[in-house]
Amino acid sequence: MRVFILGGTGTIGTAIVAELVRRNHQVVALSRSEKSDKSLRVAGAVPCRGDMTEPEPWADVASTSDAVVQVAATFGDDMGDVDAKAMNALIEASQTRTEPMGLIYTGGCWLYGETGDEIAVEERPFDPLPAFSWMVNHAQMLLSAVNLRTAVIHPAMVYDMQDGGVFHRFVAAAKVGQRPEIWGSAATRWPLIESADLARAYCDLVERSDLVGHFNVVAEEGVTVSRITTVISEAFGSPEEPIIRSLDDAIAENGDWAKGPTLDQQMSARKLRSALGWQPETTDFAKPISRWIAGLGD
């Protein structure tokens, strides 16, 4: 298959490109710079120079592919507007096709809001953070598009063996012997997924364009932040007692998105497991994280 990917050099995108190439798919990825061009070529992908904010040129290229994967985000105040422009361009470009094009769109666990002791499944009504509410609207727009076959993936909190992913702040503090900083409560639960397992889910859905709708991707339904910080601090031999910062302080310093890590959430991937037979290879974050941290000193 020929797959066009938006966000191919990010944490999630890098893993998806690697998995697609491993499965012998032809990968074309949007690229904004020479540095990204080089990274994509090394990974086995073909760079397509362009910008999310000016989608018309690359949308035409993308529409000739078998599938498009959207994992790109600008993380600016105009993030929703940029995504809307890009997705509308894809919808328009897809109208020239004789058959529907597969599209894998990315939502996220934060769209479910606080779940507490309940476990979020795909039928749960969305309760997104205001900063990300546009994702729900865009997903519905894409699911309704006539010439697209859209699957919307909602990843759990993604950790990675390269830069830590959602564990990055904790790792950065532990590396220099500092106490970890937790926003909100240490009892907050995060659903977790390792980036390679998440990439396999994306690629499985790329290869099954008959499967449309919403799909949660999670390996561990809910792990307390206190356990996460303890495992990381122990691996580095750094202080384990966390610094607890209030939500208001975290938002004041980092912006409205900082509420996301304070959401107490649990999430299930039963639908994905049933539809695809997908199973995560990493079901306890502590094992690969400890090995990865140990390897940092090599």
C-alpha positions in Angstrom: 0.0 0.0 0.0 1.0 3.6 -0.5 0.5 5.5 2.8 0.7 9.3 3.2 1.5 10.5 6.7 1.2 13.8 8.4 3.4 14.2 11.4 5.9 11.4 10.5 8.8 12.8 12.5 7.0 13.2 15.8 7.0 10.7 18.7 4.0 8.7 17.4 4.7 9.4 13.7 8.2 8.1 13.9 7.0 4.8 15.3 4.3 4.5 12.6 6.7 5.1 9.8 9.0 2.5 11.1 6.2 -0.1 11.4 4.8 0.7 7.9 8.2 0.3 6.4 8.7 -2.9 8.3 5.5 -4.2 6.7 6.8 -3.2 3.2 4.4 -0.4 2.6 5.4 2.6 0.6 5.5 5.6 2.9 5.3 9.3 1.8 5.5 11.9 4.6 4.9 15.6 4.8 8.1 17.4 5.6 8.9 21.1 6.4 12.7 21.1 6.4 15.9 19.5 5.2 16.4 18.0 8.7 13.0 16.2 8.4 13.7 15.2 4.9 16.9 13.4 6.1 15.2 11.8 9.0 12.4 10.4 6.8 14.8 9.1 4.2 16.8 7.3 6.8 13.6 5.8 8.1 12.7 4.5 4.6 10.0 7.1 3.8 9.8 9.5 0.9 9.5 13.2 2.0 7.0 15.5 0.5 7.9 19.1 1.1 4.9 21.1 2.4 3.3 22.8 5.3 0.1 21.9 7.3 -1.0 25.6 7.0 -1.0 25.4 3.2 -2.5 22.0 2.5 -3.7 22.3 -1.1 -0.5 21.2 -2.9 0.2 18.2 -0.7 -3.5 17.2 -0.3 -3.6 16.4 -4.0 -0.5 14.2 -3.5 -2.1 12.5 -0.5 -5.3 11.8 -2.3 -3.5 9.5 -4.7 -2.5 7.2 -1.8 -4.3 4.2 -0.5 -4.5 5.7 3.0 -3.6 8.9 4.9 -2.5 8.9 8.6 -3.0 12.2 10.5 -0.8 12.4 13.6 0.4 16.0 13.1 -0.3 19.0 15.4 1.2 22.5 15.5 0.5 22.9 19.3 -0.1 26.6 18.8 -3.2 28.6 19.6 -4.4 28.0 16.1 -3.9 24.3 16.2 -7.6 23.6 15.6 -7.8 26.0 12.7 -4.8 24.5 11.0 -6.2 21.0 11.4 -9.6 22.1 10.0 -8.0 23.6 6.9 -5.9 20.5 6.3 -8.7 18.0 6.8 -11.1 20.0 4.6 -8.4 20.1 1.9 -8.2 16.3 2.1 -11.9 15.9 1.9 -12.0 18.1 -1.2 -9.1 16.3 -2.8 -10.7 12.9 -2.1 -13.6 13.9 -4.3 -11.5 13.2 -7.4 -11.2 9.5 -6.5 -13.3 6.7 -7.9 -13.1 4.8 -4.6 -13.0 6.0 -1.0 -9.7 6.7 0.6 -8.7 5.3 4.0 -8.0 7.9 6.7 -6.7 7.3 10.2 -7.4 10.4 12.3 -6.0 11.0 15.8 -8.1 12.0 18.8 -6.9 11.2 22.3 -7.8 10.0 25.8 -8.3 13.6 27.0 -11.4 13.8 24.9 -13.2 11.6 27.4 -12.6 14.0 30.2 -12.4 12.7 33.8 -13.5 9.1 34.1 -12.6 8.3 37.7 -13.5 4.7 38.6 -15.3 4.2 35.3 -13.5 2.8 32.3 -13.9 4.7 29.1 -15.1 2.8 26.1 -15.9 4.1 22.6 -19.6 4.5 23.3 -18.9 6.9 26.2 -20.0 10.5 25.4 -17.1 12.9 24.9 -16.3 15.5 27.5 -13.2 17.1 26.0 -11.0 19.8 27.5 -12.0 23.1 25.8 -8.6 23.4 24.2 -9.2 20.1 22.3 -12.9 20.2 21.7 -12.3 20.8 18.0 -11.0 17.3 17.7 -14.4 15.9 18.3 -16.0 18.1 15.7 -13.3 17.3 13.1 -13.6 13.6 13.7 -17.3 13.7 13.1 -16.8 15.7 9.9 -14.3 13.1 8.6 -16.5 10.2 9.6 -19.3 11.8 7.6 -17.2 12.5 4.5 -18.6 10.5 1.6 -15.3 9.6 -0.1 -13.4 8.8 3.0 -13.3 5.6 5.2 -12.3 7.1 8.5 -11.0 5.4 11.7 -10.4 7.7 14.6 -7.8 6.4 17.1 -7.8 7.6 20.7 -4.4 6.8 22.1 -3.8 6.5 25.8 -0.9 8.5 27.3 2.0 7.6 25.0 5.5 6.8 26.4 8.5 6.2 24.2 11.9 4.6 24.5 13.6 7.5 22.7 12.6 10.6 24.6 10.3 9.3 27.3 7.1 10.7 25.7 4.6 11.6 28.4 7.3 10.5 31.0 9.8 13.1 29.7 9.3 15.6 32.5 9.8 12.9 35.1 12.9 11.5 33.4 14.4 14.9 33.0 14.1 15.6 36.7 15.3 12.2 37.7 18.4 12.4 35.5 19.7 15.4 37.5 18.6 14.1 40.9 15.6 16.3 41.3 12.3 15.3 42.8 9.5 14.6 40.2 6.8 17.2 39.8 3.2 16.0 39.7 0.4 18.3 38.6 -2.8 17.9 40.6 -2.8 14.6 42.6 -0.4 11.7 42.9 -3.4 9.4 42.9 -4.4 10.5 39.3 -4.5 7.5 37.0 -3.2 7.6 33.4 -4.1 5.0 30.8 -0.8 4.0 29.1 0.4 2.8 25.7 4.0 2.3 24.4 4.7 4.0 21.1 5.5 0.8 19.2 2.4 -0.9 20.3 0.4 2.2 19.3 2.1 2.2 15.9 1.0 -1.4 15.3 -2.6 -0.4 16.0 -2.4 2.4 13.4 -0.9 0.1 10.8 -3.4 -2.6 11.5 -6.2 -0.1 10.8 -4.5 1.2 7.7 -4.6 -2.4 6.4 -8.3 -2.7 7.3 -10.1 0.1 5.6 -13.4 -1.7 6.2 -13.1 -0.8 9.9 -14.4 2.7 10.5 -15.4 4.6 13.7 -13.7 5.3 17.0 -11.0 3.0 18.5 -9.3 3.4 21.8 -5.7 2.1 22.0 -4.4 1.4 25.5 -2.3 -1.3 27.1 -2.7 -0.4 30.8 -6.1 0.9 31.6 -5.1 3.2 34.5 -1.8 3.6 36.4 -1.3 6.1 39.1 1.1 8.9 38.5 2.7 8.2 41.8 3.7 4.7 40.6 5.1 6.1 37.4 7.3 8.7 39.2 8.4 6.1 41.7 9.6 3.6 39.1 11.5 6.3 37.2 13.1 7.8 40.3 14.1 4.4 41.6 15.7 3.6 38.3 17.9 6.7 38.4 18.5 6.5 42.2 17.0 10.0 42.6 14.6 11.3 45.2 11.2 9.7 45.0 9.1 12.1 47.1 7.2 14.1 44.5 6.5 17.8 44.4 2.8 18.3 44.1 1.8 21.4 42.2 -1.8 22.7 41.9 -3.7 22.7 38.7 -3.9 26.5 38.7 -0.1 26.8 39.0 0.5 24.3 36.2 -1.9 26.1 33.9 -0.4 29.5 34.7 3.0 28.3 33.7 2.2 25.9 30.8 -1.2 26.9 29.4 -4.7 25.4 29.4 -3.4 22.0 28.0 -1.8 21.4 31.5 -5.2 20.2 32.7 -4.8 17.1 30.6 -2.3 15.3 32.8 -4.4 16.0 35.9 -7.4 14.1 34.5 -8.0 10.9 36.5 -8.7 8.4 33.7 -9.1 4.8 32.8 -9.7 3.5 29.3 -10.3 0.2 27.5 -9.2 -1.1 24.1 -11.6 -4.1 24.0 -13.2 -2.9 20.8 -9.8 -2.8 19.0 -8.8 -6.2 20.4 -12.0 -7.7 19.2 -12.0 -6.2 15.8 -8.3 -6.8 14.9 -7.0 -9.3 17.4 -4.5 -6.5 18.4 -2.6 -7.2 21.6 0.0 -4.9 23.2 3.5 -6.4 23.6 4.2 -4.1 26.6 1.7 -4.5 29.4 3.8 -3.1 32.3 5.5 0.2 31.6 8.0 -0.4 34.4 10.0 -3.2 32.5 11.0 -1.4 29.3 11.3 2.0 31.1 13.8 0.5 33.6 15.8 -1.1 30.8 15.8 2.1 28.8 16.9 4.2 31.7 19.7 1.7 32.5 20.8 2.0 28.9 21.1 5.8 29.1 24.3 5.4 31.1 26.0 3.2 28.5 
